[in-house]
Amino acid sequence: MAGCETDVCVLQSCLGLLGLGYEVYVMEELIFSSSRDVDAAIARMKSEGAIFLTYKSLYYELIESVEGPLNSKKSVETFESFPDDLPDSAV
């Protein structure tokens, strides 16, 4: 996909993976484009079943799923807490 706009590359990759039966998760903070309007691409990915999430929510979900709810405090102590200055959303 050399030479394509970032939002088009992400859209096509997302649709291709969904078509192969994969669950697709899109990190909101990592979506960017030189194009001014990416709303159509985002709407299409969402309508096809892509799950959008923030880095912060992924961090906490992974800690819970790997360590379990009872051990998540231990993981935070080991790896330190989530950075306070990271926004909840890229918007």
DSSP file with accessible surface (Angstrom, degrees, kcal/mol):
  #  RESIDUE AA STRUCTURE BP1 BP2  ACC     N-H-->O    O-->H-N    N-H-->O    O-->H-N    TCO  KAPPA ALPHA  PHI   PSI    X-CA   Y-CA   Z-CA
    1    1 A M    >         0   0  140      0, 0.0     3,-1.4     0, 0.0     8,-0.1   0.000 360.0 360.0 360.0  32.4    0.0    0.0    0.0
    2    2 A A  T 3   +     0   0  110      1,-0.2     3,-0.1     7,-0.0     0, 0.0  -0.322 360.0  18.1 -62.4 137.7    2.9    2.3   -0.6
    3    3 A G  T 3  S+     0   0   91      1,-0.3    -1,-0.2    -2,-0.0     2,-0.2   0.526  91.4 128.6  84.2   5.3    1.9    5.9   -1.4
    4    4 A a    <   -     0   0   49     -3,-1.4    -1,-0.3     1,-0.1     2,-0.1  -0.601  67.9 -94.8 -94.4 156.8   -1.6    5.8   -0.1
    5    5 A E     >  -     0   0   88     -2,-0.2     4,-2.6     1,-0.1     5,-0.2  -0.390  36.4-119.0 -62.1 145.3   -3.1    8.3    2.4
    6    6 A T  H  > S+     0   0   51      1,-0.2     4,-2.7     2,-0.2     5,-0.2   0.908 112.8  49.8 -56.2 -46.2   -2.9    7.1    6.0
    7    7 A D  H  > S+     0   0   20      1,-0.2     4,-2.4     2,-0.2    -1,-0.2   0.887 112.0  48.6 -65.7 -33.0   -6.6    7.0    6.5
    8    8 A V  H  > S+     0   0   65      2,-0.2     4,-2.9     1,-0.2     5,-0.2   0.919 111.7  49.3 -71.3 -41.4   -7.2    5.0    3.3
    9    9 A a  H  X S+     0   0   27     -4,-2.6     4,-2.4     2,-0.2     5,-0.2   0.929 113.7  45.7 -62.2 -45.6   -4.4    2.5    4.2
   10   10 A V  H  X S+     0   0   45     -4,-2.7     4,-2.9    -5,-0.2     5,-0.2   0.930 113.3  50.5 -64.3 -43.3   -5.9    2.0    7.6
   11   11 A L  H  X S+     0   0   22     -4,-2.4     4,-2.8    -5,-0.2     5,-0.2   0.950 113.1  44.6 -58.8 -50.4   -9.4    1.7    6.2
   12   12 A Q  H  X S+     0   0   93     -4,-2.9     4,-2.3     1,-0.2    -1,-0.2   0.904 115.1  48.1 -64.9 -39.8   -8.4   -0.9    3.6
   13   13 A S  H  X S+     0   0   56     -4,-2.4     4,-2.6    -5,-0.2     5,-0.2   0.931 113.0  49.1 -64.0 -44.5   -6.3   -2.9    6.1
   14   14 A C  H  X S+     0   0    5     -4,-2.9     4,-2.6    -5,-0.2     5,-0.2   0.948 113.0  45.7 -60.3 -49.6   -9.2   -2.8    8.6
   15   15 A L  H  X S+     0   0   28     -4,-2.8     4,-2.4    -5,-0.2    -1,-0.2   0.891 112.5  51.9 -63.5 -38.9  -11.8   -3.9    6.1
   16   16 A G  H  X S+     0   0   41     -4,-2.3     4,-1.2    -5,-0.2    -1,-0.2   0.928 111.6  45.6 -63.4 -44.8   -9.5   -6.7    4.8
   17   17 A L  H  <>S+     0   0   75     -4,-2.6     5,-2.4     2,-0.2     3,-0.3   0.902 112.6  50.4 -66.8 -40.8   -8.9   -8.0    8.3
   18   18 A L  H ><5S+     0   0   36     -4,-2.6     3,-1.6     1,-0.2    -1,-0.2   0.909 107.5  55.1 -61.7 -39.8  -12.6   -7.9    9.2
   19   19 A G  H 3<5S+     0   0   70     -4,-2.4    -1,-0.2     1,-0.3    -2,-0.2   0.783 104.6  53.6 -64.0 -26.5  -13.3   -9.7    5.9
   20   20 A L  T 3<5S-     0   0  132     -4,-1.2    -1,-0.3    -3,-0.3    -2,-0.2   0.430 125.3-103.2 -87.1   0.1  -10.9  -12.5    7.0
   21   21 A G  T < 5S+     0   0   66     -3,-1.6    -3,-0.2     1,-0.3     2,-0.2   0.557  73.3 141.0  93.1   8.7  -12.8  -12.8   10.3
   22   22 A Y      < -     0   0  145     -5,-2.4     2,-0.5     1,-0.0    -1,-0.3  -0.526  55.5-119.8 -81.3 151.2  -10.5  -11.0   12.6
   23   23 A E        -     0   0  146     -2,-0.2     2,-0.5    27,-0.0    27,-0.1  -0.791  34.0-152.3 -82.3 131.9  -11.6   -8.7   15.4
   24   24 A V        -     0   0   16     -2,-0.5    27,-3.0    25,-0.3     2,-0.4  -0.938  13.1-169.8-116.2 127.4  -10.1   -5.3   14.7
   25   25 A Y  E     -a   51   0A 116     -2,-0.5     2,-0.5    25,-0.2    27,-0.2  -0.957   6.7-159.2-114.7 131.7   -9.3   -2.7   17.3
   26   26 A V  E     -a   52   0A  12     25,-2.8    27,-2.3    -2,-0.4     2,-0.7  -0.952  13.5-138.0-115.9 123.8   -8.3    0.8   16.3
   27   27 A M  E >   -a   53   0A  32     -2,-0.5     3,-1.4    25,-0.2     4,-0.4  -0.725   9.9-152.2 -81.2 115.7   -6.4    3.0   18.7
   28   28 A E  G >  S+     0   0   60     25,-2.5     3,-1.3    -2,-0.7    -1,-0.2   0.868  92.7  56.3 -57.5 -39.6   -8.0    6.5   18.5
   29   29 A E  G 3  S+     0   0   50     24,-0.3    -1,-0.3     1,-0.2    25,-0.1   0.682 104.4  54.3 -68.7 -16.5   -4.7    8.2   19.4
   30   30 A L  G <  S+     0   0  121     -3,-1.4     2,-0.6     2,-0.0    -1,-0.2   0.430  82.8 100.3 -99.8   1.1   -2.9    6.6   16.5
   31   31 A I    <   +     0   0   42     -3,-1.3     2,-0.3    -4,-0.4   -24,-0.0  -0.774  44.9 143.5 -89.0 122.7   -5.2    7.7   13.7
   32   32 A F        +     0   0  142     -2,-0.6     2,-0.3     6,-0.0     3,-0.0  -0.975  18.9 177.9-151.2 161.1   -3.9   10.6   11.8
   33   33 A S        -     0   0   29     -2,-0.3     5,-0.1     2,-0.2   -28,-0.0  -0.986  40.0-127.3-160.7 155.3   -4.0   11.8    8.2
   34   34 A S  S    S+     0   0   99     -2,-0.3     2,-0.2     3,-0.0    -1,-0.1   0.656  89.4  94.6 -78.8 -14.6   -2.9   14.6    6.0
   35   35 A S  S    S-     0   0   50      1,-0.1    -2,-0.2    -3,-0.0     3,-0.1  -0.493  74.8-141.0 -75.3 143.7   -6.5   14.7    4.8
   36   36 A R  S    S+     0   0  253      1,-0.2     2,-0.6    -2,-0.2    -1,-0.1   0.829  87.6  49.9 -73.8 -32.8   -8.8   17.1    6.5
   37   37 A D        +     0   0   98      1,-0.1    -1,-0.2     2,-0.0     4,-0.1  -0.898  48.6 148.8-118.5 106.3  -11.8   14.8    6.6
   38   38 A V     >  +     0   0   27     -2,-0.6     4,-2.4    -3,-0.1     5,-0.2   0.304  48.0 102.5-111.1   4.8  -11.4   11.3    7.9
   39   39 A D  H  > S+     0   0  113      1,-0.2     4,-2.8     2,-0.2     5,-0.2   0.867  79.0  52.8 -58.7 -39.0  -14.9   11.0    9.4
   40   40 A A  H  > S+     0   0   72      2,-0.2     4,-2.3     1,-0.2    -1,-0.2   0.919 110.4  47.3 -64.8 -42.1  -16.2    8.9    6.4
   41   41 A A  H  > S+     0   0   10      2,-0.2     4,-2.4     1,-0.2    -2,-0.2   0.926 114.1  47.2 -65.6 -42.1  -13.3    6.4    6.9
   42   42 A I  H  X S+     0   0   39     -4,-2.4     4,-2.6     1,-0.2     5,-0.2   0.931 111.9  50.2 -65.5 -43.3  -13.9    6.2   10.6
   43   43 A A  H  X S+     0   0   57     -4,-2.8     4,-2.6    -5,-0.2    -1,-0.2   0.903 110.7  50.3 -61.5 -40.7  -17.6    5.8   10.2
   44   44 A R  H  X S+     0   0  116     -4,-2.3     4,-1.7     2,-0.2    -1,-0.2   0.924 110.5  48.6 -65.0 -44.6  -17.1    3.0    7.6
   45   45 A M  H  <>S+     0   0    3     -4,-2.4     5,-2.6     1,-0.2     4,-0.5   0.932 113.8  47.2 -61.1 -44.0  -14.7    1.1    9.9
   46   46 A K  H ><5S+     0   0  114     -4,-2.6     3,-1.2     1,-0.2    -2,-0.2   0.915 110.5  51.5 -63.7 -42.7  -17.1    1.4   12.8
   47   47 A S  H 3<5S+     0   0   88     -4,-2.6    -1,-0.2     1,-0.3    -2,-0.2   0.799 107.9  53.0 -67.6 -25.2  -20.1    0.3   10.7
   48   48 A E  T 3<5S-     0   0   99     -4,-1.7    -1,-0.3    -5,-0.2    -2,-0.2   0.522 129.9 -92.4 -86.7  -7.8  -18.2   -2.8    9.5
   49   49 A G  T < 5S+     0   0   44     -3,-1.2   -25,-0.3    -4,-0.5    -3,-0.2   0.491  70.6 150.1 115.3   4.4  -17.4   -3.8   13.1
   50   50 A A      < -     0   0    9     -5,-2.6     2,-0.6    -6,-0.2    -1,-0.3  -0.441  40.7-134.8 -67.8 143.4  -14.1   -2.3   14.1
   51   51 A I  E     -a   25   0A  73    -27,-3.0   -25,-2.8    -2,-0.1     2,-0.4  -0.899  14.8-154.1-105.2 120.5  -13.8   -1.4   17.8
   52   52 A F  E     +a   26   0A  35     -2,-0.6     2,-0.3   -27,-0.2   -25,-0.2  -0.796  24.2 159.3 -95.2 135.7  -12.4    2.0   18.6
   53   53 A L  E     -a   27   0A  15    -27,-2.3   -25,-2.5    -2,-0.4   -24,-0.3  -0.965  35.4-111.7-149.6 163.1  -10.6    2.4   21.9
   54   54 A T     >  -     0   0   21     -2,-0.3     4,-2.2   -27,-0.2     5,-0.2  -0.585  29.4-115.5 -93.6 162.0   -8.2    4.7   23.6
   55   55 A Y  H  > S+     0   0  115     -2,-0.2     4,-2.5     1,-0.2     5,-0.2   0.903 116.4  54.5 -60.3 -40.1   -4.7    3.8   24.8
   56   56 A K  H  > S+     0   0   50     31,-0.3     4,-1.9     1,-0.2    -1,-0.2   0.926 108.5  46.2 -63.8 -44.8   -5.7    4.3   28.4
   57   57 A S  H  > S+     0   0   38     31,-0.2     4,-2.4     1,-0.2    -1,-0.2   0.906 112.2  51.7 -67.8 -36.6   -8.7    2.0   28.2
   58   58 A L  H  X S+     0   0   53     -4,-2.2     4,-2.7     2,-0.2     5,-0.2   0.928 106.7  54.7 -63.2 -43.5   -6.6   -0.7   26.4
   59   59 A Y  H  X S+     0   0   43     -4,-2.5     4,-2.1     1,-0.2    -2,-0.2   0.949 112.2  42.1 -54.6 -51.6   -3.9   -0.4   29.2
   60   60 A Y  H  X S+     0   0  106     -4,-1.9     4,-2.2     1,-0.2    -1,-0.2   0.889 113.5  52.3 -69.0 -36.5   -6.4   -1.1   31.9
   61   61 A E  H  X S+     0   0  113     -4,-2.4     4,-2.5     1,-0.2    -1,-0.2   0.907 109.9  49.4 -65.5 -40.1   -8.2   -3.9   30.0
   62   62 A L  H  X S+     0   0   89     -4,-2.7     4,-2.5     2,-0.2     5,-0.4   0.910 109.7  50.6 -66.6 -41.0   -4.9   -5.7   29.4
   63   63 A I  H  X>S+     0   0   20     -4,-2.1     4,-2.3    -5,-0.2     5,-0.6   0.944 113.2  46.6 -61.3 -44.1   -3.9   -5.5   33.0
   64   64 A E  H  X5S+     0   0   84     -4,-2.2     4,-1.6     1,-0.2    -2,-0.2   0.916 115.4  45.2 -64.3 -42.1   -7.3   -6.9   34.1
   65   65 A S  H  <5S+     0   0   88     -4,-2.5    -1,-0.2    -5,-0.2    -2,-0.2   0.862 119.8  38.8 -74.9 -32.4   -7.2   -9.7   31.5
   66   66 A V  H  <5S+     0   0  105     -4,-2.5    -2,-0.2    -5,-0.2    -3,-0.2   0.927 131.8  23.7 -82.2 -46.6   -3.6  -10.7   32.1
   67   67 A E  H  <5S-     0   0   67     -4,-2.3     4,-0.4    -5,-0.4    -3,-0.2   0.663 104.7-125.6 -95.6 -18.8   -3.4  -10.4   35.9
   68   68 A G    >X< -     0   0   21     -4,-1.6     3,-1.0    -5,-0.6     4,-0.8   0.096  35.7 -75.0  83.6 155.7   -7.1  -10.7   36.8
   69   69 A P  T 34 S+     0   0   93      0, 0.0     3,-0.5     0, 0.0     4,-0.4   0.841 131.4  52.3 -58.9 -32.9   -9.1   -8.2   38.8
   70   70 A L  T 34 S+     0   0  164      1,-0.2     4,-0.2     2,-0.1     3,-0.2   0.770 114.3  41.8 -76.0 -23.8   -7.5   -9.3   42.1
   71   71 A N  T <> S+     0   0   79     -3,-1.0     4,-1.9    -4,-0.4    -1,-0.2   0.408  84.7  94.7-102.9   0.9   -3.9   -8.9   40.8
   72   72 A S  H  X S+     0   0   18     -4,-0.8     4,-2.2    -3,-0.5     5,-0.2   0.873  83.5  54.7 -64.7 -32.9   -4.3   -5.7   38.8
   73   73 A K  H  > S+     0   0  163     -4,-0.4     4,-2.3     1,-0.2    -1,-0.2   0.908 106.5  52.0 -64.8 -38.6   -3.1   -3.6   41.8
   74   74 A K  H  > S+     0   0  131     -4,-0.2     4,-2.3     1,-0.2    -2,-0.2   0.910 108.7  50.7 -63.6 -40.4    0.1   -5.8   42.0
   75   75 A S  H  X S+     0   0    5     -4,-1.9     4,-3.3     2,-0.2     5,-0.2   0.915 109.5  49.9 -63.6 -42.3    0.7   -5.1   38.2
   76   76 A V  H  X S+     0   0   41     -4,-2.2     4,-1.3     1,-0.2    -1,-0.2   0.910 111.2  49.5 -64.3 -39.0    0.3   -1.4   38.7
   77   77 A E  H  < S+     0   0  155     -4,-2.3    -1,-0.2     2,-0.2    -2,-0.2   0.907 116.0  43.2 -64.7 -39.1    2.8   -1.5   41.6
   78   78 A T  H  < S+     0   0   91     -4,-2.3    -2,-0.2     1,-0.2    -1,-0.2   0.935 128.2  26.7 -72.2 -46.2    5.2   -3.5   39.5
   79   79 A F  H  < S-     0   0  144     -4,-3.3    -1,-0.2     1,-0.2    -2,-0.2   0.329 112.8-115.8-101.5   4.3    4.9   -1.5   36.3
   80   80 A E     <  -     0   0  147     -4,-1.3    -1,-0.2    -5,-0.2    -3,-0.1   0.195  41.7 -63.9  74.1 162.4    3.9    1.8   37.9
   81   81 A S        -     0   0   75      1,-0.1     3,-0.1    -4,-0.1    -4,-0.0  -0.232  64.2 -79.6 -77.1 168.1    0.6    3.5   37.4
   82   82 A F        -     0   0    5      1,-0.1    -1,-0.1     2,-0.1    -2,-0.0  -0.375  61.1 -90.7 -65.6 140.2   -0.7    4.9   34.1
   83   83 A P    >   -     0   0   68      0, 0.0     3,-1.0     0, 0.0    -1,-0.1  -0.309  30.1-145.7 -56.9 130.4    0.8    8.3   33.2
   84   84 A D  T 3  S+     0   0  154      1,-0.2    -2,-0.1    -3,-0.1     0, 0.0   0.766  94.0  59.5 -68.8 -26.1   -1.4   11.1   34.6
   85   85 A D  T 3  S+     0   0  144      2,-0.1    -1,-0.2     0, 0.0    -3,-0.0   0.492  77.7 104.6 -86.6  -0.9   -0.7   13.4   31.7
   86   86 A L  S <  S-     0   0   51     -3,-1.0    -4,-0.0     1,-0.1     0, 0.0  -0.679  73.7-125.2 -81.5 125.7   -2.0   11.1   29.0
   87   87 A P        -     0   0   72      0, 0.0   -31,-0.3     0, 0.0     3,-0.1  -0.267   8.7-125.5 -69.8 156.5   -5.5   12.3   27.9
   88   88 A D  S    S+     0   0  108      1,-0.1     2,-0.3   -32,-0.1   -31,-0.2   0.744  95.1  17.9 -68.6 -24.9   -8.5   10.0   27.9
   89   89 A S        -     0   0   43      2,-0.2    -1,-0.1   -35,-0.1   -35,-0.0  -0.984  69.3-128.4-146.9 154.7   -9.1   10.8   24.2
   90   90 A A              0   0   58     -2,-0.3    -1,-0.1    -3,-0.1    -2,-0.0   0.659 360.0 360.0 -77.1 -16.1   -7.1   12.1   21.3
   91   91 A V              0   0  169     -3,-0.0    -2,-0.2    -4,-0.0    -3,-0.1  -0.496 360.0 360.0 -81.9 360.0   -9.8   14.6   20.6
